[in-house]
């Protein structure tokens, strides 16, 4: 009996292993297929940037003679460095102030909740449902009267307010997953609220804070509506730089693709370098 049972168990284990392997291969192929579909527009844009305007419109093939003509025209028309510097200053500046406001706010909501905490969180999230164009006129008039039009300070303020609900919500979920016993032990040792947050809470939730900051940087970097309406030349970021290649005569596909490639290159490199930290932070506390 023992011999027969072992013989029947072996084929079952082999068939189960084969089934698991085939499922894993199918999931891998499916994942790569989805990734290729998502990445293909970016790949096509990069290729188009190395074509002439005539080839970009008339020749959609993947085989062509590459040229840097579009990149040279883009550099000759406007200074890329100035727009890139504005994007860096606005994206990282707004992220810094958003975290500065969101960390104590999320701490209070996570560890000192009241009856209005959930309502406040839902209200903050509901502000993201309001179309930006609905508040464009009053914000434009306020910025005009206080001298914040076409300034980095104005964009930092508006981007901070724009990303603050998402930053608070993410930090709130990270803080809620922290064991309260650690903070209570700090209080028993005489730690003040500042010491409790700075020396206990922040080091333990650093992956979550880092991923939240990276997401805020990406959202600020890609924001186009406010940059196009609140800036003209001095504080215009890369999103306005890309839009400048659209003219009444039409779209210059090769130059537009070259400008777009140069605009997204820094954030793509940053995302690729920090992808492990971002995934780790976004899944922080998901498995205990």
C-alpha positions as CSV (number, residue, x, y, z in Angstrom):
1,X,0.0,0.0,0.0
2,X,2.8,2.4,0.9
3,X,4.5,1.7,-2.4
4,X,1.3,2.3,-4.4
5,X,0.5,5.5,-2.6
6,X,4.0,6.9,-3.1
7,X,3.8,6.1,-6.8
8,X,0.4,7.8,-7.2
9,X,1.6,10.8,-5.2
10,X,4.6,11.4,-7.3
11,X,2.7,12.0,-10.6
12,X,0.3,14.3,-8.8
13,X,3.2,16.4,-7.4
14,X,4.8,16.6,-10.8
15,X,1.6,17.6,-12.5
16,X,0.9,20.2,-9.7
17,X,4.4,21.7,-10.2
18,X,3.9,21.8,-14.0
19,X,0.5,23.6,-13.5
20,X,2.1,26.1,-11.1
21,X,4.9,26.8,-13.6
22,X,2.6,27.2,-16.5
23,X,0.4,29.7,-14.5
24,X,3.6,31.6,-13.6
25,X,4.7,31.8,-17.2
26,X,1.3,32.9,-18.4
27,X,1.2,35.7,-15.7
28,X,4.7,36.8,-16.6
29,X,3.7,37.0,-20.3
30,X,0.6,38.9,-19.4
31,X,2.5,41.3,-17.3
32,X,5.0,42.0,-20.0
33,X,2.3,42.4,-22.6
34,X,0.5,45.0,-20.4
35,X,3.8,46.8,-19.8
36,X,4.6,46.9,-23.5
37,X,1.2,48.3,-24.3
38,X,1.6,51.0,-21.6
39,X,5.1,51.9,-22.6
40,X,4.6,51.9,-26.4
41,X,3.4,55.5,-26.6
42,X,6.5,56.7,-24.8
43,X,8.7,54.5,-27.0
44,X,6.9,55.9,-30.1
45,X,7.4,59.5,-28.8
46,X,11.2,58.9,-28.3
47,X,11.5,57.5,-31.8
48,X,9.6,60.4,-33.4
49,X,11.9,62.8,-31.7
50,X,14.8,61.5,-33.8
51,X,12.9,62.0,-37.1
52,X,12.5,65.0,-39.3
53,X,9.2,66.8,-39.5
54,X,8.5,65.3,-42.9
55,X,9.3,61.8,-41.8
56,X,7.3,62.1,-38.5
57,X,4.2,62.8,-40.5
58,X,4.7,60.8,-43.7
59,X,6.7,57.8,-42.5
60,X,5.3,55.9,-39.5
61,X,7.7,53.0,-39.8
62,X,10.2,52.0,-37.1
63,X,13.1,51.9,-39.6
64,X,14.4,55.3,-40.5
65,X,17.6,57.4,-40.5
66,X,17.9,59.0,-37.1
67,X,18.8,62.7,-36.8
68,X,19.2,65.3,-34.0
69,X,17.6,68.0,-36.1
70,X,14.5,68.3,-33.9
71,X,16.6,68.4,-30.7
72,X,18.8,71.2,-32.2
73,X,15.7,73.2,-33.2
74,X,14.2,72.8,-29.7
75,X,17.4,74.1,-28.1
76,X,17.7,76.9,-30.6
77,X,14.1,78.0,-30.0
78,X,14.1,78.2,-26.1
79,X,16.3,77.4,-23.2
80,X,15.5,74.0,-21.8
81,X,17.6,74.5,-18.6
82,X,15.5,77.4,-17.4
83,X,12.2,75.5,-17.7
84,X,13.8,72.4,-16.1
85,X,15.1,74.5,-13.2
86,X,11.6,75.9,-12.7
87,X,10.1,72.4,-12.7
88,X,12.7,71.1,-10.1
89,X,12.1,74.1,-7.8
90,X,8.3,73.9,-8.0
91,X,8.0,70.1,-7.7
92,X,10.5,69.7,-4.8
93,X,9.4,72.9,-3.1
94,X,5.7,72.1,-3.1
95,X,6.5,68.5,-1.9
96,X,8.6,69.9,1.0
97,X,5.8,72.2,2.2
98,X,3.1,69.5,1.6
99,X,5.0,67.1,3.9
100,X,5.7,69.9,6.4
101,X,2.0,70.5,6.8
102,X,0.8,66.9,6.3
103,X,3.1,65.1,8.8
104,X,1.7,66.9,12.0
105,X,-1.9,66.8,10.5
106,X,-1.7,63.0,9.8
107,X,-0.2,62.5,13.2
108,X,-3.0,64.3,15.0
109,X,-5.7,62.4,13.0
110,X,-4.0,59.0,13.4
111,X,-3.1,59.1,17.2
112,X,-5.4,61.8,18.5
113,X,-8.7,61.2,16.6
114,X,-12.0,63.0,17.3
115,X,-15.5,62.5,16.1
116,X,-14.8,64.9,13.2
117,X,-11.6,63.1,12.0
118,X,-13.3,60.9,9.4
119,X,-15.4,63.7,8.2
120,X,-12.4,65.9,7.8
121,X,-10.5,63.3,5.8
122,X,-13.5,62.7,3.5
123,X,-13.9,66.5,3.0
124,X,-10.2,66.8,2.1
125,X,-10.5,64.0,-0.4
126,X,-13.7,65.5,-1.8
127,X,-11.8,68.6,-2.8
128,X,-9.9,66.5,-5.4
129,X,-13.2,65.9,-7.1
130,X,-13.7,69.7,-7.8
131,X,-12.6,70.5,-11.4
132,X,-9.6,72.9,-11.4
133,X,-11.3,75.2,-14.0
134,X,-14.1,75.8,-11.4
135,X,-11.7,77.8,-9.2
136,X,-9.4,79.2,-11.9
137,X,-10.9,82.7,-12.0
138,X,-10.8,83.5,-8.3
139,X,-7.3,82.1,-7.9
140,X,-6.1,84.0,-10.9
141,X,-7.6,87.2,-9.6
142,X,-6.1,86.7,-6.1
143,X,-2.6,85.8,-7.6
144,X,-2.8,88.9,-9.8
145,X,-3.7,91.2,-6.9
146,X,-0.9,89.9,-4.6
147,X,1.7,89.7,-7.4
148,X,2.1,85.9,-7.6
149,X,1.4,85.5,-11.3
150,X,4.3,84.0,-13.2
151,X,6.3,83.3,-10.0
152,X,7.7,80.1,-8.6
153,X,6.2,81.0,-5.2
154,X,2.7,81.1,-6.7
155,X,3.1,77.7,-8.3
156,X,4.6,76.2,-5.1
157,X,1.6,77.4,-3.2
158,X,-1.0,76.1,-5.6
159,X,0.8,72.7,-6.1
160,X,1.1,72.3,-2.3
161,X,-2.6,72.9,-1.9
162,X,-3.3,70.6,-4.8
163,X,-1.4,67.6,-3.5
164,X,-2.0,68.1,0.3
165,X,-5.2,65.9,0.5
166,X,-3.4,63.0,-1.1
167,X,-0.3,63.4,1.0
168,X,-2.3,63.7,4.2
169,X,-4.4,60.6,3.3
170,X,-1.3,58.5,2.5
171,X,0.6,59.5,5.7
172,X,-2.5,58.9,7.7
173,X,-2.7,55.3,6.5
174,X,1.0,54.8,7.2
175,X,0.7,56.3,10.7
176,X,-2.4,54.2,11.5
177,X,-0.4,51.0,10.8
178,X,2.2,51.9,13.4
179,X,1.9,50.2,16.8
180,X,0.9,52.7,19.5
181,X,2.9,50.9,22.1
182,X,6.1,52.4,20.7
183,X,4.9,56.0,21.1
184,X,3.4,55.3,24.5
185,X,6.8,53.9,25.6
186,X,8.4,57.1,24.4
187,X,5.9,59.2,26.4
188,X,6.7,57.1,29.6
189,X,10.4,57.9,29.1
190,X,9.5,61.6,29.0
191,X,9.6,62.3,25.3
192,X,7.8,65.5,24.1
193,X,5.4,65.5,21.2
194,X,8.2,66.8,18.9
195,X,10.6,64.2,20.0
196,X,8.0,61.5,19.7
197,X,7.3,62.5,16.1
198,X,10.9,63.2,15.1
199,X,12.8,60.4,16.8
200,X,10.2,57.6,16.9
201,X,7.5,58.0,14.3
202,X,9.4,59.4,11.3
203,X,12.3,56.8,11.3
204,X,9.8,54.0,11.5
205,X,7.6,55.3,8.7
206,X,10.4,56.6,6.5
207,X,9.6,54.3,3.6
208,X,6.0,55.5,3.5
209,X,7.0,59.2,3.8
210,X,9.6,58.7,1.0
211,X,7.1,57.1,-1.4
212,X,4.5,59.8,-0.5
213,X,7.1,62.5,-1.3
214,X,8.0,60.8,-4.6
215,X,4.4,60.6,-5.6
216,X,3.9,64.3,-4.8
217,X,7.0,65.2,-6.9
218,X,5.6,63.2,-9.9
219,X,2.2,64.8,-9.6
220,X,3.7,68.3,-9.4
221,X,6.1,67.6,-12.3
222,X,3.2,66.5,-14.6
223,X,0.8,69.2,-13.7
224,X,-0.1,71.3,-16.7
225,X,-3.3,73.1,-16.1
226,X,-2.1,75.5,-13.4
227,X,1.3,76.1,-15.0
228,X,-0.3,77.1,-18.3
229,X,-2.8,79.5,-16.7
230,X,-0.7,81.0,-14.0
231,X,2.7,81.4,-15.7
232,X,3.9,83.0,-19.0
233,X,7.7,83.1,-19.2
234,X,9.6,83.6,-15.9
235,X,8.3,80.7,-13.8
236,X,7.0,78.4,-16.6
237,X,8.0,74.8,-16.0
238,X,8.5,72.0,-18.5
239,X,4.8,71.4,-19.1
240,X,4.5,75.0,-20.5
241,X,7.7,74.3,-22.4
242,X,6.0,71.4,-24.2
243,X,2.9,73.4,-24.9
244,X,4.9,76.1,-26.6
245,X,5.5,73.8,-29.5
246,X,1.8,73.8,-30.4
247,X,1.1,76.7,-32.8
248,X,-1.9,77.9,-34.9
249,X,-0.1,76.4,-37.9
250,X,-0.4,72.9,-36.4
251,X,1.6,70.5,-34.3
252,X,5.2,69.9,-35.1
253,X,5.3,66.3,-34.2
254,X,9.1,65.7,-34.3
255,X,9.9,68.9,-32.3
256,X,7.0,68.2,-29.9
257,X,8.2,64.6,-29.4
258,X,11.8,65.8,-28.8
259,X,10.6,68.5,-26.3
260,X,8.4,65.9,-24.5
261,X,11.2,63.4,-24.3
262,X,13.5,66.0,-22.7
263,X,10.7,67.0,-20.3
264,X,9.9,63.5,-19.1
265,X,13.5,62.2,-19.0
266,X,14.3,63.5,-15.5
267,X,11.2,62.1,-13.9
268,X,11.5,58.8,-15.7
269,X,15.1,58.5,-14.4
270,X,14.0,59.4,-10.9
271,X,11.2,56.9,-11.0
272,X,13.5,54.2,-12.3
273,X,16.1,54.8,-9.6
274,X,13.6,54.9,-6.8
275,X,11.1,52.3,-7.9
276,X,12.1,49.8,-5.1
277,X,11.6,52.5,-2.5
278,X,8.3,53.6,-3.9
279,X,6.9,50.1,-4.1
280,X,8.2,49.4,-0.6
281,X,6.6,52.6,0.7
282,X,3.2,52.1,-1.1
283,X,3.0,48.5,0.3
284,X,4.1,49.6,3.8
285,X,2.0,48.0,6.4
286,X,0.0,45.9,3.9
287,X,1.4,42.7,5.3
288,X,2.1,42.3,9.0
